[in-house]
């Protein structure tokens, strides 16, 4: 079956949105299967930048079916604002479908996010404050509101009659001054149901049918592997499963329907929020990479921490998701440096470490060990045009060596190479188009 999963191989912000947008041109259906509006994908079309938070990047390609799966948590107000923004910019959104099983972010989730983060004091996770974690908590506790519930005002009211007073008691126990208005919440969310009714359906059936009909389905991951709730740098992680296996569960299909998996690897490493980051650069080099790469969060605007490429991280991601190809992004940002470093392993208490330890105290003490590679000159607009026209052979010699080094270390071929922010600035190294 012609399915392809796109997974972030680092701490997120790898450039998945651009890769999904590029591949969506060949797809029939694009599915977002986890996360919430704490994730952001940015795609530059001409001189226009589109920042997406809920809606799959495939919406930017005319005629593609865009699906928000059951594994996503949705803030209806944010989603409606995003749809209105896209419409005002000439993007058709009538081809969006939203799972009736997807959980809804409520006002008390956002409030709890902030209240709980404040209580953690020195142990803050660095949450975006969007209510994602509390929403997933309620999902697991079987206290959630789902998109299908918004379509039935009576059912929604019955749920909120129980849930809102319960959450108010939580705020009171925290000593938090927030006061929830039950009737206002009922009215607000019933209105969201009316507005979104045309999009809400059983999306699992849609995706399954598309695959059975041999349609090309692209599964769009959010965040990155090292933010996975189970396998990431816990507790400095997101609240959902970000590895390839969740493409099935978060979309409502069998895992046997998943074919290829592309891991998106930024040519250096970044992360947002708290937690250990072995290859982080605290000097002018880190600042220069951040400035050249425009490393500021799509959703929050927060500056990202920058460091050298960490192959311990990317190999670990590959072991969890089984990459059949690598999409390397932002390699152009590394142009103009005399030399570049790539972390091949860590040392901890005199022992070689090749896999991220679960104990973050150990990870914080890991010393990255680097392979130094020669850099290459800056690429101007004229050279970029030549490279995109003539292909891989026109790349600077040392850039090719960098790519080859990463391929050899991970054991997976680079199939797409991102050379700039615009949607067409991708070098396609696949041996054939998506079948």
N, C-alpha and C positions, 0 to 999 in steps of 0.2 A: 504494500500500500504506500502511496507517495506522500509520506509525512516527514517533516523536518522540524526538529526542536532546536531552539536557540537558547543557550544558557550562558549566563555571565560566569566567568571562571575565577573572578577575584572578589573584591568587596563591593561589587556593583560599579556603576558609572563607567563601564567598559566601552560604551558606544553601541549597545544592543539595538537602540532605536534606529540608528542609521542602517545597520545590517538587516534588520527586519524590513525596513522600508525598501531596501534594494531587492531583497528576495521576494517581497510581496508582489513585485511586478510579475513574477512567474507563478504565484500562488492563486488559488481560487478562494481560500478561506484563511483568515489570520485569527488565531485564538490567544487571548491572554488568560493564563491559568492560575495565577497566584498573586499575592500582594494587594496593595491598595493604592491610595493616592499619596503614599509616602515615597513611591517610586516615580521617576520622571524620565521620559524618553524625548530627546530633542532631535529634530530632523530639519536640515536647512535645504530649502528648495529655492534655487536662485539666490536672491538676497533676503528671502523671507524665512524666518525661523519659527517652526512649530514646536511648542512644548506640550507634550501629552502626559497625562497622569493616570487616567482610567482607561481611555479609549485605546485600543490596539493601534500601533503605528500603521498597519495596513489600511486604515481609514483614509489615508492620504493618497492611495492608489484607486482611481476610479473603477467601479464595478466589482471591487473585492468585498466579500462578506466579512465583516469584523465581528468577532464574538468575545464577550466577556464571560468567562466560565464560572462554574460554581465555586472554584477555589479562591476567587477574588472577594475581597470585602469592599463594599461600595458606599461612598458618601454621596447620596443622591443630589445634594445641592451642588457639590463640586462637579459631578458628572453632567448635570444640566448646564452649568456654566461653561463647561468644556464644549458641549454640543452646540450651545449658542455661539460661542466664539468661533468654532469651526465653520458653522453655517454662515456667519457674517463675513468670513474670509473665502467664501465660495466653495467650501468642501461639503459634499453631500453626505448626510449622516443617516439616511433612510435605510442603509444596508447594515446597520448595527443591530446585534441581537444580544440580549442580556439573560443570563441564567436565572430562572425563578428560584434556584437553590442558593444563589449567592447571598451572603449575609450583608446586613445593612449597618453602617456606622451611624450610631445615634448621638444626639447631643451629649448625653452623659458619658459616652465613650471618650470624646474629646476632652471633657472636663476631668475625667478620671486619669487620662494620660498625663495631663499636667500636674494633677494633685499627687499621683504616685511617684512621678519623677522628682518632685520637690522633696518628698519624704525620704527618697534614697540618698539625698545629700551627696556624700563623697563617693557613693556607688552608682551614680547616674549612668544610664546606658547611652544617652545621647539621642533619645527618641525624637522624631519629627513633631510630636504633639498632635498628630492627625487622628488619634483614636484607634489606630490600627491594632495595637496590642490588646487593649481592652475588648475590642470587637471579637478578635480571635479567641480571647479568653471566654467570652460569653458563648461563642459557638461551641467550644469544647465542653463548657458547663451546661449546655443545652438550655441556655437562656437567651438565645439569639432571635433577632427579627430577620426574616429573609425577604428577598425582593418580591416573591410571590405574595407575601403577607400584605404588602402595600396595596395590592390590587383589590383587597377585600376589607373595606373600612370597619366592618363589624369585628372580624378576626383581629385586625390591627388594634382596635380599641380594647378588646379583651386582653390581648397580650400586654399592652401598655398599662392597663389598670393594675396589673400585677407587677410589671417590671419597674415602672417609674418610682413608686413608693419604696420598692426594694433598694434601688440605687440611691434614693434620697437618704435612706438609713445608713448607707455606706459613707456618703459625704458627711453626715452628722457624726458618725463614728470617727472619721478622720479629723473632725474639727474644722472641716472646710465650709466656707460661707455660701457655696453654691446652693441655689434653690431651684428645683425643677418645676416647670409649669406643665402639668399633665395635659390639660386641654389644648394648650398651644402646641405641644408636641404632636398630639393626635391630629390636629388640623394641618400642621405643616407636612407631616409625613403622608397623610391621606392625599394631599395635593400633589406630592411627588409621585404617588402611585398613578394618579390620573395622567400626569405629564409623561410618565415613562411606560405606560401600559402597552403601547404599540411595539415596544422593543423587547418586552419580557416574555420568555418562553422556555421550553425545554431544550436548551442548547446542546446537551449531550446527544440527543437524538439527531440534531442537525449535523453535528460534526461526524458522528458515526455513519450517517447516510452518505455524507460527502466522501468519506474514505472508501466506503463500499462501492461507490460510483467511480472510484479511481481519480477523484478530484485531489489536487495538490493542497495540502493543509499545512500551514506554518504555525508552530506553537511558540509564542513569544514569552520568554521568561522575564521576570523583573528582579531587581537587586542582583546579588551575586552569590556564588556557591559558599563563600566564607561567611556569609550572613545567614546561612541556612539554620533553622531553629534546632535541628539535630546535629548537624555536622560542622557548623561554623564555630566562631570564637565566642561561644556562649559564656556569659549572658549578653555580650555585645553583638547581638544578632537581630534579625528581623523576626516576625512572628509567624512566618510561613515556611513551607518547604520549597527551596529554590532549585533543587537538582532536577535532572531530566525525568526521573521516575514520577514526579508529581505532574508532569504534563498530561499523563493519563488520568490520574485521580482528580486533578483540578479542572479537567475538561469533561469528565463523565464518559470516558471510553476505556477500552481494554488496553493494557500495556503492550499487547501483541500487535497493536496497530501503529506503534511507534517505530520508525525506521532510522533515519540518520539523526545525529546530534552534532551541531556545531558549537564549539566552545568559543566565546568571544574573549579574546586576550588583548588588553591594552598593552602597548609596547613598553610601558612602564607601569607602576602600581600606584593606585590612589585608594584612599578610604575616607569616609566622613564619620564623625562621631568618635566615641571613646573606644579604648581597647588597644592591645599590643599590635605593633606594626613593625616587624623586624627590619625592613629595608627603608624605613622612613628617613628622608633627608631633612636635617634641621639647618641646613646652610643655604648659601646663595644658589647652589645648584638646584635644590628643591624649589626655591622661589622662582627660579627661571623656568623650570619645567611647568610649574603651576601657571605662570603668566602666559607662556607660549601655548599651553594646552587649554587655556580658558577653564581652569579647574574650579568651577563653582557650581553647586548643586542646582539641577533643573527645578526641583521642587522647593528647596529651602533657600537657595542662594548662598548657602554656607561654603566657605573655602574648603577645598579638599586637601587632605594631607597627601603629600607626594613622595615617592621613593622609586628606587630602581626596580626593574622587573624581578619578581620573586617566583622562581620556578618550583620551589617547594609548594607554593600555593596553587599554581596552575597544574602541576602533576597530581596533586591531591584532588583537584576539581575533576580532572580527567578520570581518576580512579572511581569517582562517585557517579559520573554521568556517561562515561564511555564515548568520548568524542570520536567522530568519524572524520572530522575536519576542524580546522582552526580558522577563525576570522580574526586577523590581527588588525587592530585599529590604532590610529594616532601615531604611526611610526614616523610620520613627517615632523612631529613635535620634537623628535630627538635629532633632527638635522642641525648641523652647525656646531656640534660638540666634538672636541678633539678625541675623546674616548668615552666609552659607555661601560657600565658595569651591569652584570646579570648575576643574581644570586642563584647558585646551584644547590646549596645545602646549608644547614646550620650546624653549629657546634654547641653542645651543651654539656658542661662538666667533663670536657675532654672526649665526648662521644659525638659521632656524626649523626645528625638528625635529618631525615629525608621526608618526614611526614609530620603534619601539624599536630602537636600534642594537645590533648583535651584540657590539661591543666594550664590555664593561662599564666600562672606564675612561672611555669617552665618556659612557655613561649616568650614571655617578657625577658627571660634571661638568655634566650637563644641568640647566638652571634652569627649573623649572616656571613657566608663565605662567597666571594665573588670571582667570576671570570671577567677579565677586562678585555673589551673588544674595541677596535678602532672605529672612530666615528666617521661621518661623511659630511660633505659640504651642504649648505642650505640649498633648497630646491626652489627656484623662482617660478613664476607663472608660466613662462615659455617652456621650461624644462618639464613642468608638471603636465602640460598639454601634450608634449611629446611622449612622455611615459604612458599616459592614459591611452594614447593612440596606438603606440607601437608595442607596449606591453613590458613584461618582466625584464627582458634583456636590456632595457634602457634605464633600469634602476641603478643608482650609484653602487659600485662594487661592494663597498662595506655595508651598505644597507642589505644587499642580498646575503652577505655573510651573516649578518645579524638574524635575518629570517631563517636561514639554514641552520644556524646554531640552535635556535628555539625549536625548530622542527625535530632536530636530532635528539635534543634533551627530552622533549615531551613524547616523541615517538608518533607524532601525528602531523600530517601535511597541512601547511597553510593554504587554504583554498580561496580566501578573500583577503585583500590587503587594503586597509583604509588609509588614504593619503591626504585627506583634508575633510573639512566639515560639510561641503556640499554633497548632495545625494549621488552625483555622478563621479565623485572622486574616489572610486573604488576600483582596484585592479582585480579582475576576476581570473583566478588561476585554476578554476575547476576544469577537469578534462572534458566535461560535457555539461550542458544545462540540466537543471533539475528534471528528472524523468517523472 
